[in-house]
Structures are given as structure tokens and as C-alpha cells.
Amino acid sequence: MAGSDRSTDRGTVTRLHNSRADEAVTVLCDAFREYPVMRYVIGPAGDEYDSRLGTLVSFFAAARILRKEPVLAVEEAGQVAAVAILTSPGDREAPAELAELREKVWQELGSAARQRYETLGRIWQQFTVPEPHYHLNMIGVLRSHAGRGLARRLLDAVHELSRSEPGSSGVSLTTEDPSNVALYEYFGYEIVGHAKVSDGFETWAFFRRDAENQGVN
């Protein structure tokens, strides 16, 4: 989670139409600009960092959109201010366009960035929850809109989405920001894995089981 808070909720959560994917990417790039995963995967990039960040975040968003996965958003005054992208329970066949896009992305970002990302993927794979569930890939709020409860609003919507899905047992996520660990525990998540990726860079995996957390919002 980036740009998170615990203040009073505002805004209505809606499912963002695919035609507005660029707006979701804008929010996530702003929210995750200094996030450890992005800095780790992209590596030293100098003046090209923002461009490479846009490429990486666009790929993450496209991976969900091309599979027709949920992209949730909160708008304020007609502006998308907060976004969550999710993986739904069950396997979905990856379309050919995604494989093509993946290769294009790594050609641009380079083999070293790809190796770092795949290292992260292998670590995360160790903590995979075996039961069908939603996975919260990214949740972010524009830094200009931090402190308005938008992240809380999105999380509540994600939890409700899982509860309303008969094939889902809960919600999983990972964070690489130590300050988020207590925050996710506050929202009813339990740590299911923890690993050191490199010096000063760790990852935590969480799971929030629906049946055990009906009273947690």
C-alpha cells in the first residue's frame, strides 16, 4: 500500500473501465514512485527513472486488465485519486498480447531488472496461499489526496468483493514497506511469510481469511 491512512472514508469505490487504464497508471506511479519494489526492480536509472517506472507500472496494470481482473478506483471531483488492482480466484489463461507485452517491457528495462523481478517472484511464490482467494497486487493513493481515508475505502471494497465471491476464501497481499506491517495487521491480516531480499529490502506476505474476519472492516 502506498499513500495509506486511517482517517474517515470519503468517495465511492467503482470498477474502473479499461478505457481509463492510463488514469490508474498515473495514480499508481505517483503513489509508488519511492516504493522499495520499484526502486529494487528498476535499479539505478538516473533521469530515466520516471519513464521506466511508467513502463513497469503500466505492465502491472495491463497484466490485470488483459485478464479482465478487477481494477477498483475512488474518484474525487471527477479525478481518479486512488486505485487497487486485483487478481481474482482461479486460473485465467494469459492472452497472447500479455506475453508479447512482457517481452517488450523487459527489452526496455533490461535483463538485470528482469532477473531482480523474477527473484522477487520466486520469493513471493513460497508464500502462496493454496486456497482460492483474491490477491491485492497494488493499492495506491495520489500523494496529494493522502489522509482522506481513500486507501481504507478501497480495502473495505476489496474485502467485500471477496466475501461476496463464493469461490474466494479471503485476500492476500505483500508489502515491502515496514511501516505497513502493523497497518495490515490492524485491518485483520496475518503474516504468512517474511523474507530478506537484499540489504535493507524485505518483503512480508499477508492473508486475511473472510470467515475469521467478518467483523473487521
C-alpha atoms as a printed R data frame, in Angstrom:
    type eleno elety resid chain resno       x       y       z
1   ATOM     1    CA   MET     A     1   0.000   0.000   0.000
2   ATOM     2    CA   ALA     A     2   1.237   3.488  -0.797
3   ATOM     3    CA   GLY     A     3  -0.278   6.723   0.468
4   ATOM     4    CA   SER     A     4  -2.251   4.872   3.154
5   ATOM     5    CA   ASP     A     5  -4.014   6.285   6.211
6   ATOM     6    CA   ARG     A     6  -6.657   5.548   8.848
7   ATOM     7    CA   SER     A     7  -8.824   8.633   8.591
8   ATOM     8    CA   THR     A     8 -12.528   8.979   7.793
9   ATOM     9    CA   ASP     A     9 -13.648   7.436   4.492
10  ATOM    10    CA   ARG     A    10 -14.667   9.567   1.543
11  ATOM    11    CA   GLY     A    11 -15.519   8.803  -2.039
12  ATOM    12    CA   THR     A    12 -17.328   5.948  -3.725
13  ATOM    13    CA   VAL     A    13 -15.481   2.873  -4.958
14  ATOM    14    CA   THR     A    14 -16.231   1.900  -8.555
15  ATOM    15    CA   ARG     A    15 -14.797  -0.554 -11.029
16  ATOM    16    CA   LEU     A    16 -12.649   1.434 -13.438
17  ATOM    17    CA   HIS     A    17 -13.342   0.878 -17.121
18  ATOM    18    CA   ASN     A    18 -10.443  -0.440 -19.187
19  ATOM    19    CA   SER     A    19 -10.529   2.704 -21.317
20  ATOM    20    CA   ARG     A    20  -9.334   4.621 -18.248
21  ATOM    21    CA   ALA     A    21  -6.315   2.431 -17.573
22  ATOM    22    CA   ASP     A    22  -3.974   5.391 -18.098
23  ATOM    23    CA   GLU     A    23  -5.604   7.152 -15.145
24  ATOM    24    CA   ALA     A    24  -4.976   4.135 -12.937
25  ATOM    25    CA   VAL     A    25  -1.343   4.053 -14.022
26  ATOM    26    CA   THR     A    26  -0.949   7.768 -13.226
27  ATOM    27    CA   VAL     A    27  -2.194   7.214  -9.681
28  ATOM    28    CA   LEU     A    28  -0.025   4.149  -9.090
29  ATOM    29    CA   CYS     A    29   3.097   5.797 -10.493
30  ATOM    30    CA   ASP     A    30   2.594   8.747  -8.175
31  ATOM    31    CA   ALA     A    31   1.854   6.587  -5.137
32  ATOM    32    CA   PHE     A    32   4.650   4.062  -5.729
33  ATOM    33    CA   ARG     A    33   7.389   6.356  -7.005
34  ATOM    34    CA   GLU     A    34   9.619   5.733  -3.989
35  ATOM    35    CA   TYR     A    35   8.302   2.271  -3.160
36  ATOM    36    CA   PRO     A    36  11.055  -0.312  -2.452
37  ATOM    37    CA   VAL     A    37   9.901  -2.791  -5.123
38  ATOM    38    CA   MET     A    38  10.077  -0.197  -7.867
39  ATOM    39    CA   ARG     A    39  13.496   1.075  -6.795
40  ATOM    40    CA   TYR     A    40  14.782  -2.510  -6.485
41  ATOM    41    CA   VAL     A    41  13.485  -3.799  -9.825
42  ATOM    42    CA   ILE     A    42  14.309  -0.708 -11.895
43  ATOM    43    CA   GLY     A    43  17.694  -0.209 -10.257
44  ATOM    44    CA   PRO     A    44  19.895   2.834 -10.914
45  ATOM    45    CA   ALA     A    45  18.220   4.750 -13.741
46  ATOM    46    CA   GLY     A    46  19.040   8.430 -13.222
47  ATOM    47    CA   ASP     A    47  16.878  10.744 -15.310
48  ATOM    48    CA   GLU     A    48  15.174   7.736 -16.913
49  ATOM    49    CA   TYR     A    49  13.692   6.504 -13.647
50  ATOM    50    CA   ASP     A    50  10.213   8.027 -14.084
51  ATOM    51    CA   SER     A    51   9.940   6.722 -17.632
52  ATOM    52    CA   ARG     A    52  10.970   3.238 -16.533
53  ATOM    53    CA   LEU     A    53   8.575   3.411 -13.597
54  ATOM    54    CA   GLY     A    54   5.748   4.176 -16.004
55  ATOM    55    CA   THR     A    55   6.707   1.186 -18.140
56  ATOM    56    CA   LEU     A    56   6.776  -1.153 -15.147
57  ATOM    57    CA   VAL     A    57   3.533   0.056 -13.569
58  ATOM    58    CA   SER     A    58   1.769   0.035 -16.944
59  ATOM    59    CA   PHE     A    59   2.801  -3.598 -17.318
60  ATOM    60    CA   PHE     A    60   1.468  -4.493 -13.870
61  ATOM    61    CA   ALA     A    61  -1.853  -2.834 -14.668
62  ATOM    62    CA   ALA     A    62  -2.074  -4.350 -18.151
63  ATOM    63    CA   ALA     A    63  -1.481  -7.826 -16.740
64  ATOM    64    CA   ARG     A    64  -4.692  -7.471 -14.754
65  ATOM    65    CA   ILE     A    65  -6.696  -5.673 -17.433
66  ATOM    66    CA   LEU     A    66  -5.850  -8.154 -20.193
67  ATOM    67    CA   ARG     A    67  -7.061 -10.951 -17.906
68  ATOM    68    CA   LYS     A    68 -10.246  -8.968 -17.191
69  ATOM    69    CA   GLU     A    69  -9.411  -8.664 -13.496
70  ATOM    70    CA   PRO     A    70 -10.906  -6.006 -11.188
71  ATOM    71    CA   VAL     A    71  -9.444  -2.517 -11.170
72  ATOM    72    CA   LEU     A    72 -11.129  -0.542  -8.384
73  ATOM    73    CA   ALA     A    73 -10.960   3.227  -8.062
74  ATOM    74    CA   VAL     A    74 -12.105   6.143  -5.948
75  ATOM    75    CA   GLU     A    75 -12.775   9.447  -7.681
76  ATOM    76    CA   GLU     A    76 -12.878  12.896  -6.156
77  ATOM    77    CA   ALA     A    77 -14.171  15.832  -8.220
78  ATOM    78    CA   GLY     A    78 -14.022  13.687 -11.339
79  ATOM    79    CA   GLN     A    79 -10.387  12.715 -10.786
80  ATOM    80    CA   VAL     A    80  -9.224   9.169 -10.093
81  ATOM    81    CA   ALA     A    81  -7.466   9.571  -6.755
82  ATOM    82    CA   ALA     A    82  -6.995   6.003  -5.509
83  ATOM    83    CA   VAL     A    83  -6.659   2.650  -7.250
84  ATOM    84    CA   ALA     A    84  -6.482  -1.040  -6.370
85  ATOM    85    CA   ILE     A    85  -5.679  -3.774  -8.887
86  ATOM    86    CA   LEU     A    86  -6.521  -7.381  -8.089
87  ATOM    87    CA   THR     A    87  -6.086 -10.970  -9.176
88  ATOM    88    CA   SER     A    88  -9.332 -12.947  -8.921
89  ATOM    89    CA   PRO     A    89  -9.622 -16.509  -7.567
90  ATOM    90    CA   GLY     A    90  -8.954 -19.301 -10.039
91  ATOM    91    CA   ASP     A    91  -6.699 -19.597 -13.047
92  ATOM    92    CA   ARG     A    92  -7.162 -17.386 -16.058
93  ATOM    93    CA   GLU     A    93  -5.358 -18.112 -19.282
94  ATOM    94    CA   ALA     A    94  -2.970 -15.331 -20.173
95  ATOM    95    CA   PRO     A    95  -3.795 -13.808 -23.577
96  ATOM    96    CA   ALA     A    96  -1.115 -13.749 -26.260
97  ATOM    97    CA   GLU     A    97  -0.939  -9.945 -26.013
98  ATOM    98    CA   LEU     A    98   0.339 -10.231 -22.446
99  ATOM    99    CA   ALA     A    99   3.272 -12.443 -23.386
100 ATOM   100    CA   GLU     A   100   4.190 -10.023 -26.156
101 ATOM   101    CA   LEU     A   101   3.940  -7.067 -23.802
102 ATOM   102    CA   ARG     A   102   6.066  -8.826 -21.187
103 ATOM   103    CA   GLU     A   103   8.908  -9.332 -23.633
104 ATOM   104    CA   LYS     A   104   8.682  -5.733 -24.807
105 ATOM   105    CA   VAL     A   105   8.821  -4.460 -21.217
106 ATOM   106    CA   TRP     A   106  11.904  -6.460 -20.314
107 ATOM   107    CA   GLN     A   107  13.641  -5.490 -23.523
108 ATOM   108    CA   GLU     A   108  13.187  -1.879 -22.434
109 ATOM   109    CA   LEU     A   109  14.070  -2.338 -18.759
110 ATOM   110    CA   GLY     A   110  16.900  -4.786 -19.361
111 ATOM   111    CA   SER     A   111  17.890  -8.281 -18.286
112 ATOM   112    CA   ALA     A   112  19.174  -7.202 -14.865
113 ATOM   113    CA   ALA     A   113  15.788  -5.672 -13.985
114 ATOM   114    CA   ARG     A   114  14.067  -8.818 -15.200
115 ATOM   115    CA   GLN     A   115  16.302 -11.013 -13.049
116 ATOM   116    CA   ARG     A   116  15.585  -8.889  -9.980
117 ATOM   117    CA   TYR     A   117  11.838  -9.083 -10.638
118 ATOM   118    CA   GLU     A   118  11.988 -12.854 -11.127
119 ATOM   119    CA   THR     A   119  13.932 -13.174  -7.878
120 ATOM   120    CA   LEU     A   120  11.106 -11.385  -6.109
121 ATOM   121    CA   GLY     A   121   8.584 -13.619  -7.842
122 ATOM   122    CA   ARG     A   122  10.323 -16.770  -6.603
123 ATOM   123    CA   ILE     A   123  10.308 -15.430  -3.048
124 ATOM   124    CA   TRP     A   124   6.620 -14.493  -3.211
125 ATOM   125    CA   GLN     A   125   5.795 -17.910  -4.678
126 ATOM   126    CA   GLN     A   126   6.996 -19.533  -1.463
127 ATOM   127    CA   PHE     A   127   4.222 -17.768   0.448
128 ATOM   128    CA   THR     A   128   1.344 -18.511  -1.937
129 ATOM   129    CA   VAL     A   129  -1.913 -19.302  -0.122
130 ATOM   130    CA   PRO     A   130  -3.169 -22.606  -1.616
131 ATOM   131    CA   GLU     A   131  -6.880 -21.851  -1.294
132 ATOM   132    CA   PRO     A   132  -8.687 -19.815  -3.983
133 ATOM   133    CA   HIS     A   133  -8.679 -16.145  -2.987
134 ATOM   134    CA   TYR     A   134  -8.241 -12.590  -4.225
135 ATOM   135    CA   HIS     A   135  -4.734 -11.167  -4.354
136 ATOM   136    CA   LEU     A   136  -4.313  -7.428  -3.930
137 ATOM   137    CA   ASN     A   137  -1.497  -6.619  -6.351
138 ATOM   138    CA   MET     A   138  -1.282  -2.866  -5.788
139 ATOM   139    CA   ILE     A   139  -3.217  -0.265  -3.838
140 ATOM   140    CA   GLY     A   140  -2.230   3.379  -4.009
141 ATOM   141    CA   VAL     A   141  -3.474   6.906  -3.415
142 ATOM   142    CA   LEU     A   142  -2.306  10.123  -5.059
143 ATOM   143    CA   ARG     A   143   0.066  11.807  -2.638
144 ATOM   144    CA   SER     A   144  -1.983  14.999  -2.984
145 ATOM   145    CA   HIS     A   145  -5.001  13.061  -1.641
146 ATOM   146    CA   ALA     A   146  -3.309  11.265   1.253
147 ATOM   147    CA   GLY     A   147  -5.009  11.490   4.633
148 ATOM   148    CA   ARG     A   148  -8.571  11.333   3.275
149 ATOM   149    CA   GLY     A   149  -9.292   7.673   4.025
150 ATOM   150    CA   LEU     A   150  -9.277   6.560   0.387
151 ATOM   151    CA   ALA     A   151  -6.997   3.573   0.960
152 ATOM   152    CA   ARG     A   152  -9.299   2.415   3.755
153 ATOM   153    CA   ARG     A   153 -12.267   2.763   1.423
154 ATOM   154    CA   LEU     A   154 -10.589   0.630  -1.213
155 ATOM   155    CA   LEU     A   155  -9.582  -2.032   1.297
156 ATOM   156    CA   ASP     A   156 -13.153  -2.287   2.561
157 ATOM   157    CA   ALA     A   157 -14.349  -2.742  -1.022
158 ATOM   158    CA   VAL     A   158 -11.747  -5.451  -1.666
159 ATOM   159    CA   HIS     A   159 -12.817  -7.319   1.464
160 ATOM   160    CA   GLU     A   160 -16.477  -7.064   0.469
161 ATOM   161    CA   LEU     A   161 -15.648  -8.297  -3.026
162 ATOM   162    CA   SER     A   162 -14.009 -11.378  -1.547
163 ATOM   163    CA   ARG     A   163 -16.851 -12.028   0.890
164 ATOM   164    CA   SER     A   164 -19.387 -11.845  -1.943
165 ATOM   165    CA   GLU     A   165 -17.433 -14.305  -4.113
166 ATOM   166    CA   PRO     A   166 -18.345 -17.938  -3.236
167 ATOM   167    CA   GLY     A   167 -15.037 -19.143  -4.651
168 ATOM   168    CA   SER     A   168 -12.872 -16.868  -2.506
169 ATOM   169    CA   SER     A   169 -11.503 -17.666   0.950
170 ATOM   170    CA   GLY     A   170 -10.013 -14.232   1.595
171 ATOM   171    CA   VAL     A   171  -7.457 -11.701   0.400
172 ATOM   172    CA   SER     A   172  -3.678 -11.946   0.180
173 ATOM   173    CA   LEU     A   173  -1.099  -9.230  -0.411
174 ATOM   174    CA   THR     A   174   2.556  -8.405   0.045
175 ATOM   175    CA   THR     A   175   4.283  -5.287   1.302
176 ATOM   176    CA   GLU     A   176   7.878  -4.153   1.260
177 ATOM   177    CA   ASP     A   177   7.316  -1.121   3.471
178 ATOM   178    CA   PRO     A   178   7.977  -1.976   7.147
179 ATOM   179    CA   SER     A   179   5.552   0.738   8.260
180 ATOM   180    CA   ASN     A   180   2.713  -1.129   6.540
181 ATOM   181    CA   VAL     A   181   3.140  -4.306   8.593
182 ATOM   182    CA   ALA     A   182   1.265  -3.062  11.661
183 ATOM   183    CA   LEU     A   183  -1.266  -1.301   9.431
184 ATOM   184    CA   TYR     A   184  -2.273  -4.507   7.635
185 ATOM   185    CA   GLU     A   185  -2.443  -6.368  10.933
186 ATOM   186    CA   TYR     A   186  -4.810  -3.634  12.104
187 ATOM   187    CA   PHE     A   187  -7.037  -4.451   9.122
188 ATOM   188    CA   GLY     A   188  -7.182  -8.128  10.072
189 ATOM   189    CA   TYR     A   189  -4.332  -9.563   8.013
190 ATOM   190    CA   GLU     A   190  -1.913 -12.163   9.342
191 ATOM   191    CA   ILE     A   191   1.699 -12.591   8.268
192 ATOM   192    CA   VAL     A   192   2.146 -15.821   6.298
193 ATOM   193    CA   GLY     A   193   5.698 -15.214   5.120
194 ATOM   194    CA   HIS     A   194   8.691 -12.915   5.529
195 ATOM   195    CA   ALA     A   195  11.998 -12.796   3.686
196 ATOM   196    CA   LYS     A   196  15.030 -10.583   3.260
197 ATOM   197    CA   VAL     A   197  15.507  -9.836  -0.436
198 ATOM   198    CA   SER     A   198  18.696  -7.778  -0.196
199 ATOM   199    CA   ASP     A   199  20.384  -5.404   2.224
200 ATOM   200    CA   GLY     A   200  17.719  -3.079   3.579
201 ATOM   201    CA   PHE     A   201  14.974  -4.653   1.473
202 ATOM   202    CA   GLU     A   202  12.470  -7.114   2.951
203 ATOM   203    CA   THR     A   203   9.086  -8.465   1.937
204 ATOM   204    CA   TRP     A   204   6.115  -9.587   4.023
205 ATOM   205    CA   ALA     A   205   3.233 -11.734   2.773
206 ATOM   206    CA   PHE     A   206  -0.218 -11.414   4.374
207 ATOM   207    CA   PHE     A   207  -3.544 -13.204   4.243
208 ATOM   208    CA   ARG     A   208  -6.922 -12.132   5.578
209 ATOM   209    CA   ARG     A   209  -9.386 -15.004   5.802
210 ATOM   210    CA   ASP     A   210 -13.013 -13.959   5.218
211 ATOM   211    CA   ALA     A   211 -14.614 -16.426   7.615
212 ATOM   212    CA   GLU     A   212 -12.436 -15.309  10.504
213 ATOM   213    CA   ASN     A   213 -12.738 -11.584   9.874
214 ATOM   214    CA   GLN     A   214 -16.383 -10.849   9.192
215 ATOM   215    CA   GLY     A   215 -16.340  -8.200  11.892
216 ATOM   216    CA   VAL     A   216 -13.169  -6.441  10.732
217 ATOM   217    CA   ASN     A   217 -13.554  -3.507   8.334
